[in-house]
C-alpha cells in the first residue's frame, strides 16, 4: 500500500493501530459473560506464569503498534488467535467474520490484557502444573478469559450513560469514558517522548530563568534535588536508563520476541555490564518502575 493510500485510510497519516473496534466474546457466543465466570476461568491457573505470559503478550502488541504499517499487527493477531482460541471459538470467528482483517478488528489489545492481568494477580492460585505457557488447554482457557474481558470493560452504569439521554449528553459521556483507554492504547511515539523529555529535563531545568520561575511559583522547589531524594538516582541517569530499557524492547524484531521469550527479561546485572551505570543506580532505577511479585499481587486490588 502506498503512503498516499495509508494517509487516506488512517486520518492524520498514522497507519498504526489507533484503538478501533475489537472482537468480543458476545459476538461469537451470542451472550454477554459475567464477572464470576470470567474469574472462574482464571482461578485454576498458576499466578506467576499466567502474569508473565500476559505481560509478554502486552509487549508483543505494543511492539507491533510501533510499526509504520499494520502488517506485523495482523500477523501477530493471527498468531495469537491460532494459539489462544479453542476449536469452537476459532470456528465461530471464521464463520461469522471471514472477511474481517485482524489488524482492523483485533481480538487481543492492551486494555483487555492489563485488566486480565490485574484479575489474574488477584484470583489465580499457585498450581505449578496449570501453566498456560505450557498447557494448551490452559492457554485456550486464558484466551477465552481475554475475550470475555473485552465484554466487561464497561460497567452497567457506563453502558447506560452512552445509550440513554440526549445526543450531547451521550457524546460527552462517551468522550469521558474513552479518555483513559485512549491513553493506554495510544502512547506517544518514542521519538516524540525523547525530544520532549530532553527539552523539559535537560534544557529547561538548566535555564536559570526557568529555575527562578519554578522557585517563585512552587515554594522554592528544586525539581532535580527532590527527584534524586525520592528516587535515589539523578534525573539524567534515570532518564537514560528508561530510554535504554524502552529501546531494548523496541529494537527487537517480531521473530526474536516470538522465538526467544527470554528476551522479555531485563537482567539487572548483565544489562549494564558494558556501561558506566553502577549496580546501585540500576537497582534504584528498577525500584521506581517495578516491584516484587508479591507486592504486585497485593496491590492488584478489587475489580
N, C-alpha and C positions, 0 to 999 in steps of 0.2 A: 504494500500500500504506500502511495506517495505521501510526502509531507502535507501537500495541499488537501489530500483526502482525509488525512488524520485530523488536521485542523478543522475541517468541515464537520467531521463526525464527533469530535470531542471539543466542545466550546472552550475557548481560552488557549487552544493549541496544546493541551496537556493530554497525551494519549494514554497515560497510565490509568489504572482503575480509580475511579473517583467516588466510590461508595454508592453505586447504583443498587437496584433491587437484587436480592439474593433468594435462593430457593429455601423453602421451609418444609418442615415435617408435614404440616397440614396440607400442603399442595400435593403431596404424594399419597397420603393416607386418609384424606378427607375428614380429618378431625383435629382439633387443637389439643395438644397434650397438656398435662398439668404438672405442677412442680413436684408432686410426690413421685410420679412415675419417672420423671427426669432424674431426681435424686436416687431413686431405687436402681436405675441403670448404672450409676456411678459407684454406688456404695460398696459393691464387692471388689472393686479394682484396687490395686496397690497404689497407695497415695503418692509415693516418691516417683515411681516410674511413670505414672499417669501424668503427673505435673511436668516431668521432664519432657515427655512426648508432646504435650500440648504446647510447651514453650518452644520446642523445635518447630512445630507447625506454624506458630505465630511468626517466628523468624523467617521461615520459608516464604510465607505470604508477603511479609513486609519487604523481603529481598526482591520478590517479583514485582511489587508495586513500584520499585525504583527504576525498573527497566523502561527504556524510552517507548516501547510498544507493549501490547498485551500478549505477545506470543508466549513468553515464559509463564505468565499467569494462567493462560489457557492450558498449557502443558501441565503445570503444577496442579490445577484443579482436577484435570483428568486423572493424574497420578493418585491424588487423594481419594477421588471417587472410587477408583478401582481397588484401593486398599482399605477403605473405611466404610463402604456401603455393602451390606449383605445382598444376596441374590434378589430378594424381594424388593428392596428399595431401589437397587440398580435397574431391575426390570421395569418398575413403575416410572423411573426417571426417563429411561429410553422410550417408553411408550407414550408418555404424556408430553415430553419436552425434547423430542427427537431433533427439532430444528434449532433449539436454543444453543447458543455458544456459551461455554462455561466461563470464558473470560468476560462476558457481558452479564451473566447471571450466575455468580459463583455459589457453591454450597458451603464453603468454608471461608470465614472472614475474621478479622481481628476482634471486633466487638463480641462476636459469638464465642471465640476461643478463650478470651480473657474471662468471660462470665462462666464458662465451663471450668476453667482453671480455678477460679475462686471457689466454685461449688465443690470441685474435686478435693481441694485442700481441706474443706470443712467436713465432707461426708465419707470420703474414701477410707478404707481400712489399711491394714498392713500385711495383706496376703501376698507373700513373695511369689506365689505361683499364678497370680492374676495380673500379669503384666501385658498391657495392650501392645507394647512394642515387640512382644514375642509371641503372643497367642492371637490367632486370627479371630476366634470367637469374641475375645475381649476387645479386639480392635474394632470389630463391627459394632459391638455394644457402645463403645466410645463414639463411633461415627453417628449412631442413632441419637445419642445424647446431644451431640453437636447440632444435628438437625432440629431436635426439639427445642434447643436453646434459642434458635432463631425465631421460634414462635413465642417465646417467653420474655422477650426483651422489653415489652411494654406491659405495664400493669393495666387492670381493667379501667381504672380511673383515667390513665393516659389515653387509652383507646377511645373512651367516650369523649374526651376533650377534643379529639381531632375528627370525630364523627358527628357530634351534636353542636348546636348553636349556629350562629350566622357565619358567613364565609370569612369575614375579617377575624372573628374570634378563633375559628378553626385554624386559619393560616398562622395566626400568632402563636397558638399552642403548638402547632407543628414545628415552627421555627425554633421555639424554646426546646422542644424535645430533641431536635436534630443537632443542637449545638455541641453537646458532649460527645456523641458518637462521631460527629464530623471531625472533631479534634483528634480522636483516636485513630480514625481510618485515614485521615489526610494530614499526616505530619508534614512540616515544612521540609523542603528538599535540603539535603546535607550541605550543598554548596551555599545555599542561602543562609543556613544556620551558622556556617563557618564565618562568613563575612559579617553577619550581624553580631556574632559574639566578639569578633575582632574589633569592630567599631565600638561596641559597648564596653568591653573589658580591657582592651589594650590601647585604645585611642582616647576615649572619653575619660577613663579613670586615670589617665596620665596627664590630662589637661588641668592645669591649676585653676582656671576659671570655673570649670565644671565641678571640680572638687570643692571649691569655695561655696558654690551654689548649693551643693548637696549638704555641706555642713550647716549652712544657714537655714535651709528648709527642713532638714531631717535631724535636728538636735545633735549636731556635731558628729554625724555618722561617718565613720571611716569604713567604707564597704569592704575593702581588701583585708583590713585588720579583723573585722568582725567575721568574715568568711573563714579566715585562717584559724581563728579561735574556735569556730563551730565545727569545721571540717578537719582541722589538724594538718592541713596541707595548703600551700599557697594557691591562690586562684589560678595563676597562669599554668602551674604544673597540673592542677586538677583539670583544667580545660584541655590541655594537651593529651592527657590520659583518656578523657572522654572521647575526644576526636579519634584517638588511636583505636579504642575499643569499637567505636562505630565503624571505622574503616576496616577493621578486621573482618567484620561480617559482610559489609557491602563489597569488599574486594574478592569475596569467594564466588566461584561460579555455581550455577544451579546444580550441575552434576557433582561437584565437590560436596555440597551440603546434603545431597541425597545419598551418596555412596560412602561418605566419611562422617558419620554423626559425631565423632569425637571432636570435630571442628567447631561444634557448638559450645564447647567448654573453653573458657579462658583460664589457663593455668597461671596463678598469681606469681609464680616464680619464673617460669620459662618465658612468659610474655614480656618481661623486662630484662631478660638476660643480656641483651646486647645494647642496652640503653643506659643512660645516666640516671635513670629513676631508681631510687633506693627502695628496698623491700618495705620499709615503713611507709613511704609515700604511696606505694601500690596498695598496701593494706588499708591505709586511710581512705584512699580513693574508693576502693571496693566497699568500704564501710558506709559510704554515702549513697551508693546505688544498689546495694544488695544486703542480704542478711542471712542468718542461719535458717535452715528449712523449718525447724520447729517454730521459730518466731513468725515466719511467713504463714504457717498453718494457723497459729494462734490469732494472727491479725486478719485472717480472711473474712471474719465477721458473718453475720446472718444474711440471708438472701434479701 
